[in-house]
Amino acid sequence: MAQQAKGVFTVVIPDADPSKHRSTLATEMLELTTVFVKNQDQAAEVAKQLVEQGCRAIELCGGFGHAATAKVAQAVRGKTAVGAVRFDFHPLLGKSADELS
């Protein structure tokens, strides 16, 4: 069997602490970590850390706007794949994560 792949789903929530607000589920094929971050800067830093831990794919929640998605993609450029669910505004906050500082 192939080596277990590691992936991440990142959610932006302004009161998040990624050291506390994370969980991991795994099957033999995939280990998926869900992590909450407070803004795009923190998302970029967490993404870099996760790549160092072997993450092969990062999926960003729909609350990440275009600029925030680009910031995360740039932070890990060439080291892992970055994808995004598209809403262009955070369904719970009513605005894009591009607007969160």
Buried (B, 14 or more C-beta within 10 A) or exposed (E): EEEEBBBBBBBBBEEBEBEEBBEEEEEEEEBBBBBBBBBBBBBBBBBBEBBEEEBBBBBBBBBBBEEBBBBBBEBBEEBBEBEBEEBBBBEEBEEBBBBBE
